[in-house]
Amino acid sequence: MTVSPAGMIGAAIGIFIGVIGGRVVAFALERRLRLLDRSLTAEEQASFERKIALMRRLIVGIDIVTFAAVGYWAGTLFE
């Protein structure tokens, strides 16, 4: 199996789109969740912050992997 140069370019573009898109989605979701936050104690607030950070990393990570794979596949179509 060979690596496609066009696929690699598509994957790089996909990674870029994934980073930007993931950050936008994570920001919008985080903003909405912060409006709904009902933390009363410092412990609850710390737990909420940890969950928000994990959610942000997961969204961006999944978007990067997904868009890189789609970008690679799209790039191989143009060879």
N, CA, C and O atoms as a GROMACS GRO file, in nm:
protein
  316
    1MET      N    1   0.086  -0.118   0.000
    1MET     CA    2   0.000   0.000   0.000
    1MET      C    3   0.090   0.124   0.000
    1MET      O    4   0.180   0.136   0.083
    2THR      N    5   0.065   0.213  -0.092
    2THR     CA    6   0.144   0.336  -0.102
    2THR      C    7   0.065   0.453  -0.045
    2THR      O    8  -0.058   0.452  -0.040
    3VAL      N    9   0.138   0.552  -0.003
    3VAL     CA   10   0.076   0.674   0.050
    3VAL      C   11   0.058   0.771  -0.064
    3VAL      O   12   0.151   0.800  -0.140
    4SER      N   13  -0.062   0.822  -0.075
    4SER     CA   14  -0.096   0.913  -0.183
    4SER      C   15  -0.056   1.056  -0.146
    4SER      O   16  -0.099   1.107  -0.042
    5PRO      N   17   0.025   1.123  -0.230
    5PRO     CA   18   0.058   1.264  -0.203
    5PRO      C   19  -0.066   1.354  -0.201
    5PRO      O   20  -0.078   1.443  -0.117
    6ALA      N   21  -0.157   1.330  -0.294
    6ALA     CA   22  -0.280   1.408  -0.297
    6ALA      C   23  -0.364   1.380  -0.172
    6ALA      O   24  -0.428   1.470  -0.118
    7GLY      N   25  -0.361   1.255  -0.127
    7GLY     CA   26  -0.433   1.219  -0.005
    7GLY      C   27  -0.374   1.288   0.118
    7GLY      O   28  -0.446   1.330   0.207
    8MET      N   29  -0.240   1.297   0.120
    8MET     CA   30  -0.175   1.363   0.233
    8MET      C   31  -0.208   1.512   0.235
    8MET      O   32  -0.226   1.570   0.342
    9ILE      N   33  -0.214   1.574   0.118
    9ILE     CA   34  -0.254   1.715   0.111
    9ILE      C   35  -0.398   1.730   0.160
    9ILE      O   36  -0.431   1.823   0.234
   10GLY      N   37  -0.484   1.638   0.117
   10GLY     CA   38  -0.623   1.640   0.163
   10GLY      C   39  -0.634   1.620   0.313
   10GLY      O   40  -0.715   1.684   0.379
   11ALA      N   41  -0.550   1.531   0.367
   11ALA     CA   42  -0.550   1.508   0.512
   11ALA      C   43  -0.504   1.633   0.587
   11ALA      O   44  -0.560   1.666   0.691
   12ALA      N   45  -0.402   1.702   0.534
   12ALA     CA   46  -0.355   1.824   0.598
   12ALA      C   47  -0.463   1.931   0.598
   12ALA      O   48  -0.483   2.001   0.698
   13ILE      N   49  -0.532   1.943   0.488
   13ILE     CA   50  -0.644   2.039   0.481
   13ILE      C   51  -0.754   1.996   0.578
   13ILE      O   52  -0.815   2.080   0.644
   14GLY      N   53  -0.780   1.865   0.585
   14GLY     CA   54  -0.880   1.813   0.678
   14GLY      C   55  -0.844   1.841   0.822
   14GLY      O   56  -0.930   1.874   0.903
   15ILE      N   57  -0.715   1.828   0.856
   15ILE     CA   58  -0.671   1.858   0.992
   15ILE      C   59  -0.697   2.006   1.024
   15ILE      O   60  -0.746   2.039   1.132
   16PHE      N   61  -0.664   2.092   0.931
   16PHE     CA   62  -0.686   2.236   0.951
   16PHE      C   63  -0.835   2.263   0.972
   16PHE      O   64  -0.872   2.336   1.065
   17ILE      N   65  -0.919   2.206   0.888
   17ILE     CA   66  -1.064   2.225   0.901
   17ILE      C   67  -1.113   2.166   1.033
   17ILE      O   68  -1.199   2.224   1.099
   18GLY      N   69  -1.059   2.050   1.070
   18GLY     CA   70  -1.100   1.987   1.195
   18GLY      C   71  -1.065   2.071   1.317
   18GLY      O   72  -1.144   2.081   1.410
   19VAL      N   73  -0.947   2.131   1.316
   19VAL     CA   74  -0.907   2.216   1.429
   19VAL      C   75  -0.999   2.337   1.438
   19VAL      O   76  -1.050   2.368   1.546
   20ILE      N   77  -1.020   2.404   1.326
   20ILE     CA   78  -1.105   2.524   1.328
   20ILE      C   79  -1.249   2.487   1.363
   20ILE      O   80  -1.310   2.548   1.451
   21GLY      N   81  -1.303   2.388   1.294
   21GLY     CA   82  -1.442   2.348   1.319
   21GLY      C   83  -1.463   2.296   1.459
   21GLY      O   84  -1.563   2.328   1.524
   22GLY      N   85  -1.370   2.216   1.507
   22GLY     CA   86  -1.382   2.161   1.641
   22GLY      C   87  -1.379   2.268   1.748
   22GLY      O   88  -1.454   2.263   1.845
   23ARG      N   89  -1.292   2.365   1.728
   23ARG     CA   90  -1.284   2.474   1.826
   23ARG      C   91  -1.411   2.558   1.826
   23ARG      O   92  -1.457   2.601   1.931
   24VAL      N   93  -1.468   2.582   1.708
   24VAL     CA   94  -1.592   2.660   1.700
   24VAL      C   95  -1.706   2.586   1.770
   24VAL      O   96  -1.780   2.644   1.848
   25VAL      N   97  -1.718   2.456   1.741
   25VAL     CA   98  -1.825   2.376   1.803
   25VAL      C   99  -1.803   2.368   1.954
   25VAL      O  100  -1.898   2.386   2.031
   26ALA      N  101  -1.681   2.341   1.996
   26ALA     CA  102  -1.652   2.331   2.139
   26ALA      C  103  -1.680   2.464   2.210
   26ALA      O  104  -1.734   2.464   2.320
   27PHE      N  105  -1.643   2.575   2.148
   27PHE     CA  106  -1.668   2.706   2.208
   27PHE      C  107  -1.818   2.730   2.225
   27PHE      O  108  -1.862   2.774   2.331
   28ALA      N  109  -1.896   2.701   2.120
   28ALA     CA  110  -2.040   2.724   2.127
   28ALA      C  111  -2.105   2.635   2.233
   28ALA      O  112  -2.190   2.680   2.309
   29LEU      N  113  -2.064   2.508   2.237
   29LEU     CA  114  -2.120   2.417   2.336
   29LEU      C  115  -2.078   2.456   2.477
   29LEU      O  116  -2.159   2.449   2.570
   30GLU      N  117  -1.953   2.496   2.494
   30GLU     CA  118  -1.905   2.538   2.626
   30GLU      C  119  -1.981   2.660   2.675
   30GLU      O  120  -2.019   2.668   2.792
   31ARG      N  121  -2.003   2.755   2.586
   31ARG     CA  122  -2.076   2.876   2.625
   31ARG      C  123  -2.217   2.841   2.672
   31ARG      O  124  -2.265   2.894   2.772
   32ARG      N  125  -2.283   2.751   2.598
   32ARG     CA  126  -2.418   2.710   2.636
   32ARG      C  127  -2.418   2.635   2.769
   32ARG      O  128  -2.505   2.657   2.853
   33LEU      N  129  -2.321   2.547   2.788
   33LEU     CA  130  -2.315   2.472   2.913
   33LEU      C  131  -2.286   2.563   3.032
   33LEU      O  132  -2.337   2.540   3.141
   34ARG      N  133  -2.204   2.664   3.012
   34ARG     CA  134  -2.175   2.758   3.121
   34ARG      C  135  -2.301   2.835   3.163
   34ARG      O  136  -2.317   2.870   3.280
   35LEU      N  137  -2.390   2.862   3.068
   35LEU     CA  138  -2.516   2.928   3.102
   35LEU      C  139  -2.606   2.838   3.186
   35LEU      O  140  -2.683   2.884   3.269
   36LEU      N  141  -2.593   2.707   3.164
   36LEU     CA  142  -2.676   2.611   3.236
   36LEU      C  143  -2.611   2.561   3.365
   36LEU      O  144  -2.673   2.484   3.438
   37ASP      N  145  -2.490   2.603   3.394
   37ASP     CA  146  -2.416   2.555   3.510
   37ASP      C  147  -2.487   2.596   3.640
   37ASP      O  148  -2.522   2.712   3.660
   38ARG      N  149  -2.506   2.497   3.726
   38ARG     CA  150  -2.571   2.521   3.855
   38ARG      C  151  -2.479   2.483   3.971
   38ARG      O  152  -2.526   2.445   4.078
   39SER      N  153  -2.349   2.494   3.951
   39SER     CA  154  -2.253   2.458   4.056
   39SER      C  155  -2.268   2.552   4.174
   39SER      O  156  -2.273   2.674   4.158
   40LEU      N  157  -2.276   2.493   4.294
   40LEU     CA  158  -2.292   2.573   4.416
   40LEU      C  159  -2.164   2.580   4.497
   40LEU      O  160  -2.135   2.682   4.559
   41THR      N  161  -2.088   2.472   4.496
   41THR     CA  162  -1.966   2.469   4.577
   41THR      C  163  -1.843   2.476   4.487
   41THR      O  164  -1.852   2.458   4.365
   42ALA      N  165  -1.731   2.501   4.548
   42ALA     CA  166  -1.604   2.506   4.474
   42ALA      C  167  -1.571   2.368   4.416
   42ALA      O  168  -1.515   2.358   4.307
   43GLU      N  169  -1.606   2.263   4.489
   43GLU     CA  170  -1.582   2.126   4.441
   43GLU      C  171  -1.665   2.097   4.316
   43GLU      O  172  -1.615   2.039   4.220
   44GLU      N  173  -1.791   2.137   4.317
   44GLU     CA  174  -1.876   2.119   4.199
   44GLU      C  175  -1.823   2.200   4.081
   44GLU      O  176  -1.824   2.153   3.968
   45GLN      N  177  -1.778   2.321   4.108
   45GLN     CA  178  -1.723   2.406   4.002
   45GLN      C  179  -1.597   2.345   3.943
   45GLN      O  180  -1.578   2.348   3.821
   46ALA      N  181  -1.510   2.289   4.027
   46ALA     CA  182  -1.388   2.226   3.978
   46ALA      C  183  -1.420   2.104   3.894
   46ALA      O  184  -1.356   2.081   3.791
   47SER      N  185  -1.518   2.026   3.935
   47SER     CA  186  -1.562   1.910   3.858
   47SER      C  187  -1.618   1.953   3.723
   47SER      O  188  -1.590   1.892   3.620
   48PHE      N  189  -1.697   2.059   3.725
   48PHE     CA  190  -1.754   2.112   3.602
   48PHE      C  191  -1.643   2.157   3.506
   48PHE      O  192  -1.650   2.130   3.386
   49GLU      N  193  -1.542   2.226   3.558
   49GLU     CA  194  -1.432   2.274   3.474
   49GLU      C  195  -1.353   2.157   3.413
   49GLU      O  196  -1.313   2.164   3.297
   50ARG      N  197  -1.331   2.051   3.492
   50ARG     CA  198  -1.262   1.933   3.439
   50ARG      C  199  -1.342   1.869   3.326
   50ARG      O  200  -1.285   1.828   3.224
   51LYS      N  201  -1.473   1.859   3.344
   51LYS     CA  202  -1.558   1.799   3.241
   51LYS      C  203  -1.560   1.885   3.115
   51LYS      O  204  -1.559   1.832   3.004
   52ILE      N  205  -1.564   2.016   3.131
   52ILE     CA  206  -1.561   2.107   3.016
   52ILE      C  207  -1.430   2.090   2.939
   52ILE      O  208  -1.431   2.083   2.816
   53ALA      N  209  -1.318   2.084   3.010
   53ALA     CA  210  -1.187   2.068   2.945
   53ALA      C  211  -1.181   1.936   2.870
   53ALA      O  212  -1.130   1.932   2.758
   54LEU      N  213  -1.231   1.829   2.929
   54LEU     CA  214  -1.233   1.698   2.862
   54LEU      C  215  -1.321   1.703   2.739
   54LEU      O  216  -1.283   1.652   2.633
   55MET      N  217  -1.438   1.764   2.751
   55MET     CA  218  -1.530   1.775   2.638
   55MET      C  219  -1.464   1.851   2.522
   55MET      O  220  -1.475   1.811   2.407
   56ARG      N  221  -1.396   1.961   2.555
   56ARG     CA  222  -1.330   2.042   2.452
   56ARG      C  223  -1.224   1.959   2.378
   56ARG      O  224  -1.218   1.963   2.255
   57ARG      N  225  -1.141   1.886   2.454
   57ARG     CA  226  -1.037   1.804   2.391
   57ARG      C  227  -1.096   1.693   2.306
   57ARG      O  228  -1.046   1.664   2.197
   58LEU      N  229  -1.203   1.629   2.354
   58LEU     CA  230  -1.266   1.521   2.278
   58LEU      C  231  -1.326   1.572   2.147
   58LEU      O  232  -1.309   1.510   2.042
   59ILE      N  233  -1.396   1.682   2.153
   59ILE     CA  234  -1.459   1.737   2.032
   59ILE      C  235  -1.353   1.772   1.928
   59ILE      O  236  -1.366   1.734   1.812
   60VAL      N  237  -1.249   1.843   1.969
   60VAL     CA  238  -1.145   1.883   1.875
   60VAL      C  239  -1.072   1.760   1.823
   60VAL      O  240  -1.043   1.750   1.703
   61GLY      N  241  -1.041   1.665   1.910
   61GLY     CA  242  -0.971   1.543   1.868
   61GLY      C  243  -1.051   1.461   1.769
   61GLY      O  244  -0.997   1.415   1.668
   62ILE      N  245  -1.178   1.441   1.796
   62ILE     CA  246  -1.264   1.364   1.706
   62ILE      C  247  -1.278   1.436   1.572
   62ILE      O  248  -1.273   1.373   1.467
   63ASP      N  249  -1.294   1.567   1.575
   63ASP     CA  250  -1.304   1.644   1.451
   63ASP      C  251  -1.175   1.634   1.368
   63ASP      O  252  -1.181   1.619   1.246
   64ILE      N  253  -1.060   1.640   1.434
   64ILE     CA  254  -0.933   1.631   1.361
   64ILE      C  255  -0.922   1.496   1.292
   64ILE      O  256  -0.890   1.490   1.173
   65VAL      N  257  -0.946   1.389   1.365
   65VAL     CA  258  -0.935   1.254   1.308
   65VAL      C  259  -1.035   1.235   1.194
   65VAL      O  260  -1.000   1.183   1.088
   66THR      N  261  -1.158   1.277   1.216
   66THR     CA  262  -1.262   1.259   1.115
   66THR      C  263  -1.231   1.338   0.988
   66THR      O  264  -1.236   1.284   0.878
   67PHE      N  265  -1.201   1.465   1.003
   67PHE     CA  266  -1.174   1.548   0.885
   67PHE      C  267  -1.044   1.510   0.815
   67PHE      O  268  -1.034   1.524   0.694
   68ALA      N  269  -0.946   1.462   0.889
   68ALA     CA  270  -0.823   1.415   0.826
   68ALA      C  271  -0.852   1.292   0.741
   68ALA      O  272  -0.801   1.281   0.630
   69ALA      N  273  -0.931   1.200   0.792
   69ALA     CA  274  -0.966   1.079   0.716
   69ALA      C  275  -1.047   1.115   0.592
   69ALA      O  276  -1.022   1.063   0.483
   70VAL      N  277  -1.145   1.201   0.608
   70VAL     CA  278  -1.226   1.243   0.493
   70VAL      C  279  -1.140   1.319   0.393
   70VAL      O  280  -1.155   1.302   0.272
   71GLY      N  281  -1.050   1.403   0.442
   71GLY     CA  282  -0.961   1.478   0.353
   71GLY      C  283  -0.868   1.386   0.276
   71GLY      O  284  -0.844   1.407   0.157
   72TYR      N  285  -0.815   1.284   0.342
   72TYR     CA  286  -0.729   1.188   0.274
   72TYR      C  287  -0.807   1.115   0.164
   72TYR      O  288  -0.760   1.101   0.051
   73TRP      N  289  -0.926   1.070   0.201
   73TRP     CA  290  -1.010   1.000   0.104
   73TRP      C  291  -1.043   1.091  -0.013
   73TRP      O  292  -1.035   1.048  -0.128
   74ALA      N  293  -1.081   1.215   0.014
   74ALA     CA  294  -1.113   1.309  -0.094
   74ALA      C  295  -0.989   1.336  -0.180
   74ALA      O  296  -1.000   1.348  -0.302
   75GLY      N  297  -0.874   1.347  -0.117
   75GLY     CA  298  -0.752   1.371  -0.192
   75GLY      C  299  -0.717   1.256  -0.286
   75GLY      O  300  -0.666   1.278  -0.395
   76THR      N  301  -0.744   1.134  -0.243
   76THR     CA  302  -0.713   1.019  -0.330
   76THR      C  303  -0.806   1.014  -0.451
   76THR      O  304  -0.774   0.949  -0.550
   77LEU      N  305  -0.919   1.080  -0.444
   77LEU     CA  306  -1.009   1.082  -0.560
   77LEU      C  307  -0.953   1.165  -0.674
   77LEU      O  308  -0.995   1.149  -0.789
   78PHE      N  309  -0.858   1.255  -0.646
   78PHE     CA  310  -0.805   1.345  -0.747
   78PHE      C  311  -0.673   1.298  -0.807
   78PHE      O  312  -0.607   1.375  -0.876
   79GLU      N  313  -0.634   1.175  -0.781
   79GLU     CA  314  -0.509   1.125  -0.839
   79GLU      C  315  -0.531   1.076  -0.979
   79GLU      O  316  -0.437   1.030  -1.044
   0.00000   0.00000   0.00000
